[in-house]
Amino acid sequence: MNLPSAAPSTVPRPSKGRPRGFDRSEALERALDVFWRLGYEPATIAELCTAMGINPPSLYAAFGNKAKLFLEAVDFYDRKYWDAARVALEEEADVYPGIESFFADAAAILLSPRAPCGCLVVLAAINVSPESTEVYEAVRSMRRAGKTFFAQRLQRGVEDGQLPASTDIAVLAATLKAMLEGMSIQARDGIGQAELAGVAAHVIKLLPPRSTQHP
């Protein structure tokens, strides 16, 4: 999804409210679970603190506020579960097997027992209202970045003579992004691994036939 960092990757200096032995990654994992189950707006500071094993002053000292905690948790999720799939697509010389493998990886990620079911960035679109301005705008920017990621990779495919020069990059990138978002919703709704993998296998059919100029 090629999302921009939602929060600084460097760990802020320890502050007075932070408990001894604080593990930021573990705290973010636990916060993710709460946001996943309840949604951003329904999740309370009390519920987050209970899950993270800290008190409210510690949460505010470490993350600033609930909005910043959510955005850092989303960024943590995105980097931890999606970076490898994105890098693999970028490094694959041929866009066709690259896209095919990316969506196969996506099907596995979206239903992985180690990750929240479905993409948190996609599903945040459903449970974050425009009134939560900071979070709403940041998550919308992340989703746009996902479409840009596809567009850039498709453009490379055109430049390398794999995709036809007539390929509508913007429309195809939006289609791939919509497909990924749809897979995420279905993962949330309980689709089986084999069925989701089958859906992913159809993505390659969305690409135009290979350019006749490609060797």
C-alpha positions in Angstrom: 0.0 0.0 0.0 3.0 2.2 0.1 1.8 4.3 3.0 3.7 7.3 4.3 4.9 7.2 7.8 2.0 8.2 10.1 4.3 9.0 12.9 8.1 9.5 13.4 9.9 6.2 13.4 12.4 7.3 16.0 11.4 6.6 19.6 10.9 9.8 21.6 13.0 10.4 24.7 11.8 8.7 27.8 9.6 11.0 29.8 8.3 11.1 33.3 5.0 9.4 32.7 6.5 6.4 30.9 6.6 3.1 33.0 9.9 1.4 33.5 10.6 -1.3 30.9 8.2 0.3 28.4 8.3 -1.6 25.1 7.0 0.7 22.3 6.5 -2.1 19.7 4.6 -4.3 22.2 2.4 -1.3 23.3 1.6 -0.5 19.6 0.7 -4.2 19.0 -1.8 -4.1 21.9 -3.2 -0.7 20.8 -3.7 -2.1 17.3 -5.8 -4.9 18.7 -8.1 -2.5 20.5 -8.5 -0.2 17.5 -9.1 -3.2 15.3 -11.8 -4.7 17.5 -13.6 -1.4 18.5 -12.7 1.1 15.8 -10.8 4.4 16.3 -13.6 6.5 17.7 -15.3 4.0 20.1 -11.9 3.0 21.6 -11.5 4.8 24.9 -8.3 5.9 26.6 -9.2 3.6 29.5 -9.5 0.6 27.2 -6.3 1.4 25.4 -4.4 1.8 28.7 -5.7 -1.5 30.0 -4.6 -3.3 26.9 -1.2 -1.6 26.8 -0.6 -2.1 30.5 0.0 1.6 31.2 -1.8 4.5 32.8 -3.2 7.6 31.0 -0.3 9.9 31.9 2.1 7.3 30.4 0.0 7.0 27.2 0.0 10.8 26.7 3.7 11.0 27.6 4.7 8.3 25.1 2.3 9.1 22.2 0.8 12.5 22.7 -2.9 11.7 22.4 -5.3 9.0 21.1 -5.1 10.3 17.5 -1.3 10.2 17.4 -1.3 6.8 19.0 -3.7 5.5 16.3 -1.6 6.9 13.5 1.6 5.5 14.9 -0.1 2.1 15.3 -1.4 2.2 11.7 2.1 3.1 10.5 3.6 0.3 12.6 1.1 -2.2 11.2 1.8 -1.1 7.6 5.5 -1.3 7.9 5.5 -4.6 9.8 3.1 -6.5 7.6 3.2 -4.8 4.1 6.8 -3.6 3.6 8.1 -7.0 2.3 5.3 -7.3 -0.2 5.9 -3.8 -1.5 9.6 -4.3 -1.8 9.0 -7.6 -3.7 6.8 -5.9 -6.2 9.3 -3.0 -6.7 12.2 -5.4 -7.2 10.4 -7.8 -9.6 11.6 -6.9 -13.0 8.4 -8.0 -14.8 5.3 -6.2 -13.7 3.0 -9.1 -14.6 4.4 -11.7 -12.1 5.1 -8.8 -9.8 1.4 -7.8 -9.5 0.3 -11.4 -9.4 2.7 -12.2 -6.5 1.8 -9.0 -4.6 -1.9 -9.9 -4.5 -1.1 -13.5 -3.6 0.9 -12.1 -0.7 -1.9 -9.7 0.1 -4.4 -12.6 0.5 -2.0 -14.2 2.9 -1.4 -11.0 4.9 -5.1 -10.1 5.2 -6.0 -13.5 6.7 -2.7 -14.1 8.6 -3.4 -15.2 12.2 -0.5 -12.9 13.2 -2.0 -9.8 11.8 -5.3 -7.9 12.3 -7.8 -9.4 9.8 -8.0 -7.1 6.8 -6.1 -3.9 6.2 -6.4 -1.4 9.1 -5.8 1.5 6.7 -8.6 0.5 4.4 -11.0 -0.3 7.3 -10.2 3.0 9.0 -12.1 4.6 6.1 -15.2 3.0 7.6 -14.9 3.8 11.2 -13.2 7.3 11.2 -15.6 10.2 10.7 -14.6 13.5 8.9 -15.0 15.2 12.3 -11.9 13.5 13.5 -9.9 15.8 11.2 -6.3 14.8 12.0 -6.9 11.0 11.7 -9.4 11.3 8.8 -7.0 13.4 6.7 -4.0 11.3 7.5 -5.7 8.0 6.7 -7.1 9.4 3.5 -3.6 10.5 2.5 -2.3 6.9 3.2 -5.0 5.4 0.9 -4.0 7.9 -1.8 -0.4 6.9 -1.4 -1.4 3.2 -2.0 -2.9 4.1 -5.4 0.2 6.2 -6.2 2.4 3.1 -5.4 0.5 1.0 -8.0 0.6 3.8 -10.5 4.4 4.2 -10.3 4.9 0.5 -10.7 2.6 0.3 -13.7 4.3 3.3 -15.2 7.6 1.4 -15.0 5.9 -1.5 -16.7 5.0 0.8 -19.6 8.5 2.3 -19.8 10.0 -1.2 -19.8 7.9 -2.2 -22.8 5.9 -4.8 -20.8 2.5 -2.9 -20.6 1.1 -1.3 -23.8 1.9 2.4 -24.2 -1.9 3.0 -24.4 -2.4 1.6 -20.8 -4.5 4.0 -18.7 -2.2 4.1 -15.7 -4.5 6.1 -13.5 -7.6 4.0 -14.0 -5.7 0.7 -13.7 -4.0 1.9 -10.5 -7.4 2.8 -9.1 -8.8 -0.5 -10.1 -6.0 -2.4 -8.4 -6.4 -0.3 -5.3 -10.2 -1.0 -5.3 -9.5 -4.7 -5.6 -7.1 -4.6 -2.6 -9.7 -2.7 -0.6 -12.4 -5.2 -1.6 -10.2 -8.1 -0.5 -9.7 -6.4 2.8 -13.4 -6.0 3.4 -14.0 -9.6 2.5 -11.3 -10.7 4.9 -13.0 -8.8 7.6 -16.3 -10.5 6.7 -14.8 -14.0 7.2 -13.9 -15.2 3.7 -11.8 -18.3 3.7 -8.1 -18.4 2.7 -8.6 -20.5 -0.4 -11.4 -18.3 -1.6 -9.5 -15.1 -1.0 -6.4 -16.6 -2.8 -8.7 -17.4 -5.7 -9.9 -13.8 -5.8 -6.3 -12.6 -5.8 -5.5 -14.9 -8.7 -8.0 -13.1 -10.9 -6.2 -9.7 -10.5 -3.7 -10.5 -13.3 -6.7 -10.5 -15.7 -7.2 -6.8 -15.0 -3.9 -6.0 -16.7 -4.0 -5.5 -20.4 -2.3 -8.1 -22.7 1.5 -7.9 -22.7 2.9 -5.4 -25.2 3.9 -7.0 -28.5 7.1 -4.9 -28.3 8.2 -6.8 -25.2 10.7 -9.6 -26.0 
